[in-house]
Amino acid sequence: MGTNESGRTLRTTETSLEVLETLREIGGARVTELAEEMGLAPSTMHAHLTTLKEKEYVVKSGDVYHLGLKFLSFGDYVANRKEAYRTAKSYTEQLANETECRAVFVVEENGRGVYLHTYSGKHAVWKYSTVGKRFNLHQTASGKALLSQLPESQVRVFADKWGLPAETENTITDVEALLDELAEIRETGIAFNEEEQLEGVKAVGVPVKGPDGRVVGAFSVASPANRVDEERFRSELPNILLGVANEFELEISLS
């Protein structure tokens, strides 16, 4: 059982949240299927689902339960909670249009990255949205851009908490090697992902800061590796990113 700062949690609440997460992962399920998936008694599962249904967090189609549309209002609120988040939306679209790549704006939460805005350009690697999806920071250009703005001690804490799992043979899995790369990113303001999260995909990322000097997120663009030569990857895309990042930082500093 997890604990909060006071050392106390409610197991019933934890279970209800786990029900919602499991429903999202498996795409809807019957009571018995969900109970078996989570190792709970069907009667216990039914009680949780009935409560969630009454509060409109889940809906029932026949005998299959799904997440309800009520979550859309939560997602919209979270994505627009901060002025910087709202402002980043148009700049992410601008990046996609200027680079013809897939552009994203991500933030760090609890040591992992979260996609907040995504747009696809002509040569985007994939077209579907990953808004809300969490990912390991050390595997991506945007994630490394975010990590580069944190103290070394905090990076080590995150590495201990989540590990440094490899998605490809190019993924950094050694914390000292990661720290060396982050030091370089801190100097240049540019982070590179050379097929470290997905084979055949390269990406470039930059961190962006608020008026107080603290990092608020990172922009990144990704392209199939066979469509981006070294000059575009190392110079053209970074220059576009830096220009857009400067415009973004200026706008939020004046708002």
Phi and psi restraints in degrees (value plus and minus 20) as a CYANA .aco file:
   2 GLY   PHI     -94.6   -54.6
   2 GLY   PSI     145.7   185.7
   3 THR   PHI    -152.4  -112.4
   3 THR   PSI     133.3   173.3
   4 ASN   PHI    -121.9   -81.9
   4 ASN   PSI    -188.6  -148.6
   5 GLU   PHI     -79.7   -39.7
   5 GLU   PSI     -50.6   -10.6
   6 SER   PHI    -106.8   -66.8
   6 SER   PSI     -22.8    17.2
   7 GLY   PHI      63.0   103.0
   7 GLY   PSI      -9.5    30.5
   8 ARG   PHI    -149.8  -109.8
   8 ARG   PSI     111.9   151.9
   9 THR   PHI    -152.5  -112.5
   9 THR   PSI     145.3   185.3
  10 LEU   PHI    -125.3   -85.3
  10 LEU   PSI      96.3   136.3
  11 ARG   PHI     -82.9   -42.9
  11 ARG   PSI     -55.7   -15.7
  12 THR   PHI     -81.8   -41.8
  12 THR   PSI     -62.3   -22.3
  13 THR   PHI     -86.0   -46.0
  13 THR   PSI     -62.4   -22.4
  14 GLU   PHI     -78.0   -38.0
  14 GLU   PSI     -63.5   -23.5
  15 THR   PHI     -84.7   -44.7
  15 THR   PSI     -63.1   -23.1
  16 SER   PHI     -80.9   -40.9
  16 SER   PSI     -61.0   -21.0
  17 LEU   PHI     -86.1   -46.1
  17 LEU   PSI     -58.7   -18.7
  18 GLU   PHI     -85.9   -45.9
  18 GLU   PSI     -53.4   -13.4
  19 VAL   PHI     -81.7   -41.7
  19 VAL   PSI     -65.7   -25.7
  20 LEU   PHI     -83.0   -43.0
  20 LEU   PSI     -64.4   -24.4
  21 GLU   PHI     -83.9   -43.9
  21 GLU   PSI     -59.6   -19.6
  22 THR   PHI     -88.6   -48.6
  22 THR   PSI     -60.0   -20.0
  23 LEU   PHI     -79.6   -39.6
  23 LEU   PSI     -60.3   -20.3
  24 ARG   PHI     -85.5   -45.5
  24 ARG   PSI     -62.4   -22.4
  25 GLU   PHI     -87.1   -47.1
  25 GLU   PSI     -60.4   -20.4
  26 ILE   PHI    -118.4   -78.4
  26 ILE   PSI     -25.0    15.0
  27 GLY   PHI      55.7    95.7
  27 GLY   PSI      16.1    56.1
  28 GLY   PHI      80.6   120.6
  28 GLY   PSI     126.6   166.6
  29 ALA   PHI    -184.7  -144.7
  29 ALA   PSI     140.9   180.9
  30 ARG   PHI    -101.9   -61.9
  30 ARG   PSI     145.9   185.9
  31 VAL   PHI     -76.2   -36.2
  31 VAL   PSI     -69.4   -29.4
  32 THR   PHI     -86.7   -46.7
  32 THR   PSI     -57.1   -17.1
  33 GLU   PHI     -84.8   -44.8
  33 GLU   PSI     -63.5   -23.5
  34 LEU   PHI     -89.1   -49.1
  34 LEU   PSI     -59.1   -19.1
  35 ALA   PHI     -82.0   -42.0
  35 ALA   PSI     -62.6   -22.6
  36 GLU   PHI     -87.0   -47.0
  36 GLU   PSI     -60.6   -20.6
  37 GLU   PHI     -81.1   -41.1
  37 GLU   PSI     -58.0   -18.0
  38 MET   PHI    -118.9   -78.9
  38 MET   PSI     -24.4    15.6
  39 GLY   PHI      52.5    92.5
  39 GLY   PSI      15.6    55.6
  40 LEU   PHI    -136.4   -96.4
  40 LEU   PSI     139.9   179.9
  41 ALA   PHI     -89.2   -49.2
  41 ALA   PSI     121.5   161.5
  42 PRO   PHI     -74.8   -34.8
  42 PRO   PSI     -56.4   -16.4
  43 SER   PHI     -85.4   -45.4
  43 SER   PSI     -58.9   -18.9
  44 THR   PHI     -86.5   -46.5
  44 THR   PSI     -64.0   -24.0
  45 MET   PHI     -81.8   -41.8
  45 MET   PSI     -62.9   -22.9
  46 HIS   PHI     -80.6   -40.6
  46 HIS   PSI     -58.4   -18.4
  47 ALA   PHI     -85.3   -45.3
  47 ALA   PSI     -62.5   -22.5
  48 HIS   PHI     -84.6   -44.6
  48 HIS   PSI     -65.3   -25.3
  49 LEU   PHI     -86.6   -46.6
  49 LEU   PSI     -57.1   -17.1
  50 THR   PHI     -83.3   -43.3
  50 THR   PSI     -63.7   -23.7
  51 THR   PHI     -83.6   -43.6
  51 THR   PSI     -65.7   -25.7
  52 LEU   PHI     -85.2   -45.2
  52 LEU   PSI     -55.1   -15.1
  53 LYS   PHI     -88.3   -48.3
  53 LYS   PSI     -62.2   -22.2
  54 GLU   PHI     -81.8   -41.8
  54 GLU   PSI     -52.8   -12.8
  55 LYS   PHI    -110.0   -70.0
  55 LYS   PSI     -16.0    24.0
  56 GLU   PHI      48.7    88.7
  56 GLU   PSI       4.0    44.0
  57 TYR   PHI    -108.4   -68.4
  57 TYR   PSI     -40.2    -0.2
  58 VAL   PHI    -150.8  -110.8
  58 VAL   PSI     137.0   177.0
  59 VAL   PHI    -146.4  -106.4
  59 VAL   PSI     139.7   179.7
  60 LYS   PHI    -140.2  -100.2
  60 LYS   PSI     106.3   146.3
  61 SER   PHI    -138.5   -98.5
  61 SER   PSI      84.8   124.8
  62 GLY   PHI      48.2    88.2
  62 GLY   PSI    -137.5   -97.5
  63 ASP   PHI    -134.7   -94.7
  63 ASP   PSI      -1.6    38.4
  64 VAL   PHI    -129.2   -89.2
  64 VAL   PSI     112.1   152.1
  65 TYR   PHI    -118.0   -78.0
  65 TYR   PSI     121.3   161.3
  66 HIS   PHI    -154.4  -114.4
  66 HIS   PSI     141.4   181.4
  67 LEU   PHI     -83.7   -43.7
  67 LEU   PSI     123.7   163.7
  68 GLY   PHI    -108.7   -68.7
  68 GLY   PSI     141.6   181.6
  69 LEU   PHI     -87.9   -47.9
  69 LEU   PSI     -29.6    10.4
  70 LYS   PHI     -77.2   -37.2
  70 LYS   PSI     -47.7    -7.7
  71 PHE   PHI     -87.8   -47.8
  71 PHE   PSI     -40.2    -0.2
  72 LEU   PHI     -80.0   -40.0
  72 LEU   PSI     -59.1   -19.1
  73 SER   PHI     -87.9   -47.9
  73 SER   PSI     -52.9   -12.9
  74 PHE   PHI     -86.9   -46.9
  74 PHE   PSI     -65.6   -25.6
  75 GLY   PHI     -81.8   -41.8
  75 GLY   PSI     -62.5   -22.5
  76 ASP   PHI     -84.3   -44.3
  76 ASP   PSI     -60.1   -20.1
  77 TYR   PHI     -84.0   -44.0
  77 TYR   PSI     -66.5   -26.5
  78 VAL   PHI     -83.5   -43.5
  78 VAL   PSI     -62.6   -22.6
  79 ALA   PHI     -87.5   -47.5
  79 ALA   PSI     -41.3    -1.3
  80 ASN   PHI    -136.9   -96.9
  80 ASN   PSI      -6.6    33.4
  81 ARG   PHI     -82.9   -42.9
  81 ARG   PSI     -57.6   -17.6
  82 LYS   PHI    -128.6   -88.6
  82 LYS   PSI     126.4   166.4
  83 GLU   PHI     -76.9   -36.9
  83 GLU   PSI     -60.6   -20.6
  84 ALA   PHI     -82.6   -42.6
  84 ALA   PSI     -56.7   -16.7
  85 TYR   PHI     -84.2   -44.2
  85 TYR   PSI     -63.7   -23.7
  86 ARG   PHI     -85.2   -45.2
  86 ARG   PSI     -62.9   -22.9
  87 THR   PHI     -85.2   -45.2
  87 THR   PSI     -55.6   -15.6
  88 ALA   PHI     -84.4   -44.4
  88 ALA   PSI     -42.0    -2.0
  89 LYS   PHI     -80.2   -40.2
  89 LYS   PSI     -70.3   -30.3
  90 SER   PHI     -88.7   -48.7
  90 SER   PSI     -51.5   -11.5
  91 TYR   PHI     -92.8   -52.8
  91 TYR   PSI     -51.2   -11.2
  92 THR   PHI     -86.0   -46.0
  92 THR   PSI     -62.7   -22.7
  93 GLU   PHI     -84.2   -44.2
  93 GLU   PSI     -60.2   -20.2
  94 GLN   PHI     -80.0   -40.0
  94 GLN   PSI     -62.9   -22.9
  95 LEU   PHI     -81.2   -41.2
  95 LEU   PSI     -63.0   -23.0
  96 ALA   PHI     -82.1   -42.1
  96 ALA   PSI     -60.6   -20.6
  97 ASN   PHI     -89.9   -49.9
  97 ASN   PSI     -61.5   -21.5
  98 GLU   PHI     -92.5   -52.5
  98 GLU   PSI     -55.0   -15.0
  99 THR   PHI    -118.7   -78.7
  99 THR   PSI     -37.0     3.0
 100 GLU   PHI      41.4    81.4
 100 GLU   PSI       4.4    44.4
 101 CYS   PHI    -132.3   -92.3
 101 CYS   PSI     153.8   193.8
 102 ARG   PHI     -97.5   -57.5
 102 ARG   PSI     105.8   145.8
 103 ALA   PHI    -134.0   -94.0
 103 ALA   PSI     122.4   162.4
 104 VAL   PHI    -157.4  -117.4
 104 VAL   PSI     134.2   174.2
 105 PHE   PHI    -141.5  -101.5
 105 PHE   PSI     105.3   145.3
 106 VAL   PHI    -146.9  -106.9
 106 VAL   PSI     138.4   178.4
 107 VAL   PHI    -151.6  -111.6
 107 VAL   PSI     143.0   183.0
 108 GLU   PHI    -120.8   -80.8
 108 GLU   PSI     115.0   155.0
 109 GLU   PHI    -164.5  -124.5
 109 GLU   PSI     102.2   142.2
 110 ASN   PHI      36.6    76.6
 110 ASN   PSI      14.5    54.5
 111 GLY   PHI      64.0   104.0
 111 GLY   PSI     -12.3    27.7
 112 ARG   PHI    -149.3  -109.3
 112 ARG   PSI     140.6   180.6
 113 GLY   PHI    -108.1   -68.1
 113 GLY   PSI     131.6   171.6
 114 VAL   PHI    -153.5  -113.5
 114 VAL   PSI     106.4   146.4
 115 TYR   PHI     -94.3   -54.3
 115 TYR   PSI     101.9   141.9
 116 LEU   PHI    -123.7   -83.7
 116 LEU   PSI     -59.7   -19.7
 117 HIS   PHI    -156.9  -116.9
 117 HIS   PSI     120.0   160.0
 118 THR   PHI    -160.6  -120.6
 118 THR   PSI     120.9   160.9
 119 TYR   PHI    -160.7  -120.7
 119 TYR   PSI     126.6   166.6
 120 SER   PHI    -127.8   -87.8
 120 SER   PSI     110.0   150.0
 121 GLY   PHI    -113.8   -73.8
 121 GLY   PSI    -192.2  -152.2
 122 LYS   PHI     -81.2   -41.2
 122 LYS   PSI     -55.0   -15.0
 123 HIS   PHI    -129.6   -89.6
 123 HIS   PSI      11.8    51.8
 124 ALA   PHI     -84.8   -44.8
 124 ALA   PSI     126.7   166.7
 125 VAL   PHI     -90.6   -50.6
 125 VAL   PSI     -60.5   -20.5
 126 TRP   PHI    -164.9  -124.9
 126 TRP   PSI     133.8   173.8
 127 LYS   PHI    -118.6   -78.6
 127 LYS   PSI     -42.9    -2.9
 128 TYR   PHI     -96.1   -56.1
 128 TYR   PSI     134.2   174.2
 129 SER   PHI    -100.4   -60.4
 129 SER   PSI     122.7   162.7
 130 THR   PHI    -136.8   -96.8
 130 THR   PSI       2.2    42.2
 131 VAL   PHI     -74.9   -34.9
 131 VAL   PSI     109.4   149.4
 132 GLY   PHI      71.9   111.9
 132 GLY   PSI     -36.3     3.7
 133 LYS   PHI     -90.9   -50.9
 133 LYS   PSI     119.7   159.7
 134 ARG   PHI    -119.8   -79.8
 134 ARG   PSI     130.0   170.0
 135 PHE   PHI    -169.0  -129.0
 135 PHE   PSI     144.0   184.0
 136 ASN   PHI     -98.6   -58.6
 136 ASN   PSI     104.9   144.9
 137 LEU   PHI     -81.5   -41.5
 137 LEU   PSI     -56.7   -16.7
 138 HIS   PHI     -91.7   -51.7
 138 HIS   PSI     -30.4     9.6
 139 GLN   PHI    -113.3   -73.3
 139 GLN   PSI     -30.6     9.4
 140 THR   PHI    -144.8  -104.8
 140 THR   PSI     140.4   180.4
 141 ALA   PHI     -86.9   -46.9
 141 ALA   PSI     -64.9   -24.9
 142 SER   PHI     -84.8   -44.8
 142 SER   PSI     -59.1   -19.1
 143 GLY   PHI     -85.3   -45.3
 143 GLY   PSI     -62.9   -22.9
 144 LYS   PHI     -87.8   -47.8
 144 LYS   PSI     -52.7   -12.7
 145 ALA   PHI     -81.6   -41.6
 145 ALA   PSI     -61.4   -21.4
 146 LEU   PHI     -86.8   -46.8
 146 LEU   PSI     -66.4   -26.4
 147 LEU   PHI     -81.0   -41.0
 147 LEU   PSI     -52.5   -12.5
 148 SER   PHI     -84.3   -44.3
 148 SER   PSI     -38.6     1.4
 149 GLN   PHI    -116.3   -76.3
 149 GLN   PSI     -16.1    23.9
 150 LEU   PHI    -125.0   -85.0
 150 LEU   PSI     134.0   174.0
 151 PRO   PHI     -81.1   -41.1
 151 PRO   PSI     130.1   170.1
 152 GLU   PHI     -75.4   -35.4
 152 GLU   PSI     -58.9   -18.9
 153 SER   PHI     -82.1   -42.1
 153 SER   PSI     -56.8   -16.8
 154 GLN   PHI     -90.7   -50.7
 154 GLN   PSI     -57.7   -17.7
 155 VAL   PHI     -80.9   -40.9
 155 VAL   PSI     -61.8   -21.8
 156 ARG   PHI     -85.2   -45.2
 156 ARG   PSI     -57.8   -17.8
 157 VAL   PHI     -81.2   -41.2
 157 VAL   PSI     -66.1   -26.1
 158 PHE   PHI     -84.0   -44.0
 158 PHE   PSI     -59.5   -19.5
 159 ALA   PHI     -84.3   -44.3
 159 ALA   PSI     -58.5   -18.5
 160 ASP   PHI     -87.4   -47.4
 160 ASP   PSI     -58.2   -18.2
 161 LYS   PHI     -92.0   -52.0
 161 LYS   PSI     -66.7   -26.7
 162 TRP   PHI    -126.5   -86.5
 162 TRP   PSI     -31.6     8.4
 163 GLY   PHI      55.4    95.4
 163 GLY   PSI    -198.7  -158.7
 164 LEU   PHI    -146.6  -106.6
 164 LEU   PSI      45.1    85.1
 165 PRO   PHI     -86.1   -46.1
 165 PRO   PSI     128.6   168.6
 166 ALA   PHI    -116.3   -76.3
 166 ALA   PSI     111.4   151.4
 167 GLU   PHI    -116.2   -76.2
 167 GLU   PSI     -51.5   -11.5
 168 THR   PHI    -156.7  -116.7
 168 THR   PSI     156.4   196.4
 169 GLU   PHI     -90.4   -50.4
 169 GLU   PSI     -32.2     7.8
 170 ASN   PHI    -113.7   -73.7
 170 ASN   PSI     -27.9    12.1
 171 THR   PHI     -85.3   -45.3
 171 THR   PSI     115.0   155.0
 172 ILE   PHI     -90.6   -50.6
 172 ILE   PSI     106.2   146.2
 173 THR   PHI    -141.7  -101.7
 173 THR   PSI     -18.9    21.1
 174 ASP   PHI    -131.3   -91.3
 174 ASP   PSI     106.3   146.3
 175 VAL   PHI     -84.4   -44.4
 175 VAL   PSI     -54.6   -14.6
 176 GLU   PHI     -88.0   -48.0
 176 GLU   PSI     -59.9   -19.9
 177 ALA   PHI     -84.8   -44.8
 177 ALA   PSI     -57.8   -17.8
 178 LEU   PHI     -83.7   -43.7
 178 LEU   PSI     -65.1   -25.1
 179 LEU   PHI     -83.1   -43.1
 179 LEU   PSI     -56.7   -16.7
 180 ASP   PHI     -83.5   -43.5
 180 ASP   PSI     -62.8   -22.8
 181 GLU   PHI     -88.2   -48.2
 181 GLU   PSI     -57.7   -17.7
 182 LEU   PHI     -84.1   -44.1
 182 LEU   PSI     -55.4   -15.4
 183 ALA   PHI     -83.3   -43.3
 183 ALA   PSI     -59.1   -19.1
 184 GLU   PHI     -88.1   -48.1
 184 GLU   PSI     -61.5   -21.5
 185 ILE   PHI     -82.5   -42.5
 185 ILE   PSI     -58.0   -18.0
 186 ARG   PHI     -81.7   -41.7
 186 ARG   PSI     -54.0   -14.0
 187 GLU   PHI     -96.3   -56.3
 187 GLU   PSI     -63.2   -23.2
 188 THR   PHI    -111.2   -71.2
 188 THR   PSI     -44.6    -4.6
 189 GLY   PHI      58.7    98.7
 189 GLY   PSI     -11.6    28.4
 190 ILE   PHI    -146.2  -106.2
 190 ILE   PSI     113.9   153.9
 191 ALA   PHI    -137.2   -97.2
 191 ALA   PSI     120.5   160.5
 192 PHE   PHI    -138.5   -98.5
 192 PHE   PSI     125.1   165.1
 193 ASN   PHI    -143.8  -103.8
 193 ASN   PSI      87.0   127.0
 194 GLU   PHI    -123.0   -83.0
 194 GLU   PSI      58.6    98.6
 195 GLU   PHI      37.6    77.6
 195 GLU   PSI      21.8    61.8
 196 GLU   PHI    -115.3   -75.3
 196 GLU   PSI     -41.6    -1.6
 197 GLN   PHI    -126.1   -86.1
 197 GLN   PSI     -54.4   -14.4
 198 LEU   PHI    -165.9  -125.9
 198 LEU   PSI     106.3   146.3
 199 GLU   PHI     -81.6   -41.6
 199 GLU   PSI     115.2   155.2
 200 GLY   PHI      66.7   106.7
 200 GLY   PSI     -13.4    26.6
 201 VAL   PHI    -148.3  -108.3
 201 VAL   PSI     109.3   149.3
 202 LYS   PHI    -134.8   -94.8
 202 LYS   PSI     131.6   171.6
 203 ALA   PHI    -167.0  -127.0
 203 ALA   PSI     135.4   175.4
 204 VAL   PHI    -147.6  -107.6
 204 VAL   PSI     119.2   159.2
 205 GLY   PHI    -158.2  -118.2
 205 GLY   PSI     135.3   175.3
 206 VAL   PHI    -158.4  -118.4
 206 VAL   PSI     122.4   162.4
 207 PRO   PHI    -100.8   -60.8
 207 PRO   PSI     135.3   175.3
 208 VAL   PHI    -149.9  -109.9
 208 VAL   PSI     123.7   163.7
 209 LYS   PHI    -137.7   -97.7
 209 LYS   PSI     136.6   176.6
 210 GLY   PHI    -109.5   -69.5
 210 GLY   PSI     159.0   199.0
 211 PRO   PHI     -78.1   -38.1
 211 PRO   PSI     -45.1    -5.1
 212 ASP   PHI    -104.8   -64.8
 212 ASP   PSI     -18.8    21.2
 213 GLY   PHI      66.7   106.7
 213 GLY   PSI     -23.0    17.0
 214 ARG   PHI    -110.6   -70.6
 214 ARG   PSI     124.3   164.3
 215 VAL   PHI     -85.1   -45.1
 215 VAL   PSI     114.9   154.9
 216 VAL   PHI    -130.4   -90.4
 216 VAL   PSI     -35.5     4.5
 217 GLY   PHI     150.5   190.5
 217 GLY   PSI    -186.1  -146.1
 218 ALA   PHI    -170.1  -130.1
 218 ALA   PSI     123.2   163.2
 219 PHE   PHI    -120.0   -80.0
 219 PHE   PSI     129.4   169.4
 220 SER   PHI    -171.5  -131.5
 220 SER   PSI     129.5   169.5
 221 VAL   PHI    -146.5  -106.5
 221 VAL   PSI     122.0   162.0
 222 ALA   PHI    -147.3  -107.3
 222 ALA   PSI     127.1   167.1
 223 SER   PHI    -166.6  -126.6
 223 SER   PSI     130.8   170.8
 224 PRO   PHI     -76.0   -36.0
 224 PRO   PSI     116.6   156.6
 225 ALA   PHI     -79.0   -39.0
 225 ALA   PSI     -52.1   -12.1
 226 ASN   PHI     -99.5   -59.5
 226 ASN   PSI     -22.1    17.9
 227 ARG   PHI    -130.2   -90.2
 227 ARG   PSI     -15.7    24.3
 228 VAL   PHI    -151.3  -111.3
 228 VAL   PSI      95.2   135.2
 229 ASP   PHI    -100.9   -60.9
 229 ASP   PSI     154.7   194.7
 230 GLU   PHI     -83.7   -43.7
 230 GLU   PSI     -58.8   -18.8
 231 GLU   PHI     -84.0   -44.0
 231 GLU   PSI     -65.2   -25.2
 232 ARG   PHI     -86.9   -46.9
 232 ARG   PSI     -60.5   -20.5
 233 PHE   PHI     -88.4   -48.4
 233 PHE   PSI     -63.4   -23.4
 234 ARG   PHI    -110.3   -70.3
 234 ARG   PSI     -39.2     0.8
 235 SER   PHI    -146.7  -106.7
 235 SER   PSI     -77.8   -37.8
 236 GLU   PHI     -83.6   -43.6
 236 GLU   PSI     -72.4   -32.4
 237 LEU   PHI     -84.0   -44.0
 237 LEU   PSI     -64.2   -24.2
 238 PRO   PHI     -78.3   -38.3
 238 PRO   PSI     -60.4   -20.4
 239 ASN   PHI     -84.6   -44.6
 239 ASN   PSI     -60.1   -20.1
 240 ILE   PHI     -84.1   -44.1
 240 ILE   PSI     -65.2   -25.2
 241 LEU   PHI     -80.7   -40.7
 241 LEU   PSI     -65.5   -25.5
 242 LEU   PHI     -83.0   -43.0
 242 LEU   PSI     -58.9   -18.9
 243 GLY   PHI     -84.2   -44.2
 243 GLY   PSI     -65.9   -25.9
 244 VAL   PHI     -86.2   -46.2
 244 VAL   PSI     -60.2   -20.2
 245 ALA   PHI     -81.9   -41.9
 245 ALA   PSI     -60.3   -20.3
 246 ASN   PHI     -84.2   -44.2
 246 ASN   PSI     -60.8   -20.8
 247 GLU   PHI     -82.9   -42.9
 247 GLU   PSI     -63.5   -23.5
 248 PHE   PHI     -81.5   -41.5
 248 PHE   PSI     -67.6   -27.6
 249 GLU   PHI     -83.2   -43.2
 249 GLU   PSI     -56.4   -16.4
 250 LEU   PHI     -85.2   -45.2
 250 LEU   PSI     -64.8   -24.8
 251 GLU   PHI     -83.2   -43.2
 251 GLU   PSI     -66.0   -26.0
 252 ILE   PHI     -91.7   -51.7
 252 ILE   PSI     -41.6    -1.6
 253 SER   PHI     -94.6   -54.6
 253 SER   PSI     -42.9    -2.9
 254 LEU   PHI    -116.0   -76.0
 254 LEU   PSI     -30.0    10.0
